[in-house]
Amino acid sequence: MTLSYRYHGTKLRNEPWIYRSRYLAETCIRECSKPMRLMSGMPGQFLIVCPSDAARLEKAGFEYAQTTSNEWS
């Protein structure tokens, strides 16, 4: 496995999708066909990443974003 992407010094497996709007990020994650995670990035940024990259970001000090809806599947 190659960790070829970085987000503020954290090596990631896949390129994160970066949004500035929580609403747009939540809409996108609901439409994904694969399981994805919503993370709080740098101030004003929301990241959509795969579960393994979410674990790497959590170890680096980033937090899972709180969702505003209960429609998560």
FIMIKOL-167226 format. One record per atom (N, C-alpha, C, CB): atom name; residue number from 1; residue in three letters; x negated, y negated, z negated. Coordinates in pm, whole numbers. Glycine has a CB too. Layout:
FIMIKOL-167226
CA/NUM/Ala/X/Y/Z
...
***
This chain:
FIMIKOL-167226
N/1/Met/-85/118/0
CA/1/Met/0/0/0
C/1/Met/-89/-124/0
CB/1/Met/97/0/-123
N/2/Thr/-59/-215/88
CA/2/Thr/-136/-338/98
C/2/Thr/-56/-453/38
CB/2/Thr/-174/-368/244
N/3/Leu/-119/-524/-54
CA/3/Leu/-55/-644/-111
C/3/Leu/-107/-763/-31
CB/3/Leu/-85/-660/-267
N/4/Ser/-35/-799/73
CA/4/Ser/-87/-898/168
C/4/Ser/-28/-1038/152
CB/4/Ser/-61/-851/306
N/5/Tyr/67/-1056/63
CA/5/Tyr/125/-1188/44
C/5/Tyr/94/-1238/-97
CB/5/Tyr/278/-1185/69
N/6/Arg/100/-1368/-116
CA/6/Arg/76/-1428/-247
C/6/Arg/182/-1533/-276
CB/6/Arg/-65/-1490/-254
N/7/Tyr/217/-1543/-403
CA/7/Tyr/302/-1652/-449
C/7/Tyr/237/-1708/-574
CB/7/Tyr/451/-1604/-477
N/8/His/178/-1823/-562
CA/8/His/107/-1891/-671
C/8/His/12/-1798/-744
CB/8/His/207/-1951/-769
N/9/Gly/-70/-1729/-666
CA/9/Gly/-174/-1642/-721
C/9/Gly/-132/-1499/-747
CB/9/Gly/-222/-1699/-845
N/10/Thr/-4/-1468/-738
CA/10/Thr/44/-1332/-762
C/10/Thr/51/-1257/-629
CB/10/Thr/184/-1334/-831
N/11/Lys/-17/-1144/-621
CA/11/Lys/-14/-1064/-500
C/11/Lys/120/-992/-489
CB/11/Lys/-132/-963/-497
N/12/Leu/178/-998/-368
CA/12/Leu/307/-936/-343
C/12/Leu/300/-842/-224
CB/12/Leu/414/-1043/-319
N/13/Arg/387/-744/-223
CA/13/Arg/392/-646/-114
C/13/Arg/460/-705/10
CB/13/Arg/467/-520/-159
N/14/Asn/567/-780/-10
CA/14/Asn/643/-841/100
C/14/Asn/650/-993/81
CB/14/Asn/786/-781/108
N/15/Glu/672/-1061/192
CA/15/Glu/684/-1207/185
C/15/Glu/815/-1245/115
CB/15/Glu/679/-1269/328
N/16/Pro/809/-1330/13
CA/16/Pro/933/-1369/-55
C/16/Pro/1014/-1467/29
CB/16/Pro/902/-1431/-193
N/17/Trp/1146/-1458/16
CA/17/Trp/1233/-1557/77
C/17/Trp/1252/-1666/-26
CB/17/Trp/1371/-1495/124
N/18/Ile/1219/-1788/10
CA/18/Ile/1222/-1900/-85
C/18/Ile/1337/-1993/-51
CB/18/Ile/1087/-1977/-85
N/19/Tyr/1420/-2020/-152
CA/19/Tyr/1535/-2109/-136
C/19/Tyr/1527/-2220/-240
CB/19/Tyr/1670/-2031/-150
N/20/Arg/1578/-2336/-207
CA/20/Arg/1587/-2446/-303
C/20/Arg/1727/-2456/-362
CB/20/Arg/1548/-2577/-237
N/21/Ser/1821/-2383/-307
CA/21/Ser/1959/-2383/-354
C/21/Ser/1993/-2247/-415
CB/21/Ser/2057/-2418/-238
N/22/Arg/2035/-2247/-541
CA/22/Arg/2075/-2122/-605
C/22/Arg/2193/-2059/-531
CB/22/Arg/2113/-2146/-753
N/23/Tyr/2288/-2142/-490
CA/23/Tyr/2406/-2092/-419
C/23/Tyr/2366/-2019/-291
CB/23/Tyr/2501/-2207/-386
N/24/Leu/2278/-2076/-210
CA/24/Leu/2235/-2012/-86
C/24/Leu/2158/-1883/-114
CB/24/Leu/2150/-2107/-4
N/25/Ala/2075/-1883/-218
CA/25/Ala/2001/-1763/-253
C/25/Ala/2095/-1651/-296
CB/25/Ala/1901/-1794/-366
N/26/Glu/2195/-1683/-378
CA/26/Glu/2291/-1582/-422
C/26/Glu/2375/-1530/-306
CB/26/Glu/2383/-1639/-531
N/27/Thr/2411/-1619/-214
CA/27/Thr/2488/-1577/-97
C/27/Thr/2405/-1482/-12
CB/27/Thr/2531/-1700/-14
N/28/Cys/2280/-1515/7
CA/28/Cys/2191/-1430/88
C/28/Cys/2171/-1294/23
CB/28/Cys/2055/-1499/109
N/29/Ile/2150/-1291/-107
CA/29/Ile/2123/-1164/-175
C/29/Ile/2246/-1073/-174
CB/29/Ile/2078/-1189/-319
N/30/Arg/2365/-1131/-176
CA/30/Arg/2487/-1050/-168
C/30/Arg/2502/-985/-31
CB/30/Arg/2610/-1136/-199
N/31/Glu/2447/-1049/72
CA/31/Glu/2459/-998/209
C/31/Glu/2347/-901/246
CB/31/Glu/2460/-1114/306
N/32/Cys/2247/-885/162
CA/32/Cys/2133/-796/193
C/32/Cys/2179/-651/194
CB/32/Cys/2019/-816/91
N/33/Ser/2124/-574/285
CA/33/Ser/2157/-432/291
C/33/Ser/2069/-349/197
CB/33/Ser/2143/-381/434
N/34/Lys/1954/-404/157
CA/34/Lys/1864/-336/65
C/34/Lys/1872/-401/-73
CB/34/Lys/1717/-338/118
N/35/Pro/1837/-327/-178
CA/35/Pro/1839/-390/-311
C/35/Pro/1731/-497/-322
CB/35/Pro/1818/-283/-421
N/36/Met/1769/-615/-361
CA/36/Met/1676/-726/-375
C/36/Met/1699/-791/-511
CB/36/Met/1694/-831/-260
N/37/Arg/1604/-869/-557
CA/37/Arg/1612/-936/-687
C/37/Arg/1596/-1086/-668
CB/37/Arg/1504/-881/-783
N/38/Leu/1665/-1161/-751
CA/38/Leu/1658/-1307/-750
C/38/Leu/1571/-1351/-866
CB/38/Leu/1800/-1372/-758
N/39/Met/1465/-1425/-835
CA/39/Met/1370/-1471/-936
C/39/Met/1364/-1623/-936
CB/39/Met/1229/-1411/-911
N/40/Ser/1338/-1680/-1052
CA/40/Ser/1311/-1824/-1061
C/40/Ser/1164/-1843/-1029
CB/40/Ser/1346/-1882/-1204
N/41/Gly/1137/-1924/-930
CA/41/Gly/999/-1950/-891
C/41/Gly/949/-2077/-957
CB/41/Gly/986/-1960/-739
N/42/Met/873/-2153/-883
CA/42/Met/829/-2282/-932
C/42/Met/952/-2371/-945
CB/42/Met/722/-2347/-836
N/43/Pro/943/-2482/-1019
CA/43/Pro/1062/-2566/-1040
C/43/Pro/1134/-2599/-909
CB/43/Pro/1022/-2695/-1110
N/44/Gly/1264/-2568/-909
CA/44/Gly/1347/-2597/-792
C/44/Gly/1343/-2490/-685
CB/44/Gly/1306/-2725/-733
N/45/Gln/1278/-2376/-712
CA/45/Gln/1270/-2269/-612
C/45/Gln/1330/-2141/-666
CB/45/Gln/1125/-2246/-570
N/46/Phe/1400/-2069/-578
CA/46/Phe/1454/-1938/-610
C/46/Phe/1399/-1840/-508
CB/46/Phe/1612/-1939/-610
N/47/Leu/1349/-1728/-553
CA/47/Leu/1286/-1630/-467
C/47/Leu/1372/-1505/-457
CB/47/Leu/1146/-1594/-518
N/48/Ile/1384/-1451/-337
CA/48/Ile/1446/-1322/-318
C/48/Ile/1333/-1227/-282
CB/48/Ile/1560/-1325/-207
N/49/Val/1317/-1124/-364
CA/49/Val/1206/-1030/-347
C/49/Val/1256/-886/-368
CB/49/Val/1090/-1063/-445
N/50/Cys/1174/-790/-325
CA/50/Cys/1206/-650/-349
C/50/Cys/1182/-618/-497
CB/50/Cys/1121/-556/-256
N/51/Pro/1237/-509/-548
CA/51/Pro/1221/-476/-690
C/51/Pro/1076/-464/-736
CB/51/Pro/1291/-348/-719
N/52/Ser/988/-408/-654
CA/52/Ser/848/-395/-696
C/52/Ser/779/-531/-707
CB/52/Ser/771/-306/-598
N/53/Asp/810/-622/-615
CA/53/Asp/753/-757/-624
C/53/Asp/813/-834/-742
CB/53/Asp/777/-834/-493
N/54/Ala/940/-808/-774
CA/54/Ala/1002/-872/-890
C/54/Ala/929/-832/-1017
CB/54/Ala/1151/-835/-901
N/55/Ala/890/-704/-1027
CA/55/Ala/815/-658/-1143
C/55/Ala/678/-725/-1151
CB/55/Ala/798/-505/-1139
N/56/Arg/613/-743/-1038
CA/56/Arg/483/-811/-1036
C/56/Arg/497/-958/-1080
CB/56/Arg/420/-804/-895
N/57/Leu/601/-1024/-1030
CA/57/Leu/624/-1163/-1067
C/57/Leu/658/-1175/-1216
CB/57/Leu/736/-1224/-982
N/58/Glu/734/-1079/-1268
CA/58/Glu/769/-1083/-1410
C/58/Glu/644/-1068/-1497
CB/58/Glu/871/-972/-1444
N/59/Lys/553/-979/-1457
CA/59/Lys/426/-963/-1529
C/59/Lys/343/-1091/-1525
CB/59/Lys/345/-847/-1471
N/60/Ala/358/-1168/-1416
CA/60/Ala/284/-1292/-1400
C/60/Ala/350/-1409/-1473
CB/60/Ala/270/-1325/-1253
N/61/Gly/466/-1385/-1537
CA/61/Gly/530/-1490/-1616
C/61/Gly/653/-1553/-1555
CB/61/Gly/433/-1595/-1641
N/62/Phe/692/-1509/-1436
CA/62/Phe/815/-1561/-1375
C/62/Phe/934/-1486/-1433
CB/62/Phe/812/-1549/-1220
N/63/Glu/1053/-1547/-1426
CA/63/Glu/1172/-1487/-1485
C/63/Glu/1276/-1455/-1379
CB/63/Glu/1232/-1580/-1591
N/64/Tyr/1359/-1355/-1411
CA/64/Tyr/1474/-1326/-1325
C/64/Tyr/1571/-1443/-1337
CB/64/Tyr/1543/-1190/-1365
N/65/Ala/1628/-1485/-1226
CA/65/Ala/1724/-1597/-1227
C/65/Ala/1859/-1548/-1278
CB/65/Ala/1739/-1658/-1085
N/66/Gln/1924/-1629/-1357
CA/66/Gln/2059/-1598/-1403
C/66/Gln/2155/-1627/-1289
CB/66/Gln/2096/-1681/-1531
N/67/Thr/2247/-1536/-1268
CA/67/Thr/2344/-1555/-1160
C/67/Thr/2464/-1632/-1211
CB/67/Thr/2388/-1419/-1101
N/68/Thr/2533/-1696/-1117
CA/68/Thr/2650/-1774/-1154
C/68/Thr/2778/-1702/-1123
CB/68/Thr/2649/-1907/-1085
N/69/Ser/2769/-1583/-1064
CA/69/Ser/2891/-1509/-1031
C/69/Ser/2877/-1365/-1083
CB/69/Ser/2918/-1512/-878
N/70/Asn/2990/-1297/-1092
CA/70/Asn/2991/-1158/-1137
C/70/Asn/3010/-1061/-1023
CB/70/Asn/3099/-1138/-1239
N/71/Glu/2985/-1106/-900
CA/71/Glu/3009/-1025/-782
C/71/Glu/2887/-946/-738
CB/71/Glu/3055/-1111/-668
N/72/Trp/2791/-924/-827
CA/72/Trp/2670/-852/-790
C/72/Trp/2702/-705/-775
CB/72/Trp/2558/-873/-894
N/73/Ser/2641/-644/-677
CA/73/Ser/2661/-500/-658
C/73/Ser/2529/-427/-669
CB/73/Ser/2726/-471/-523
***
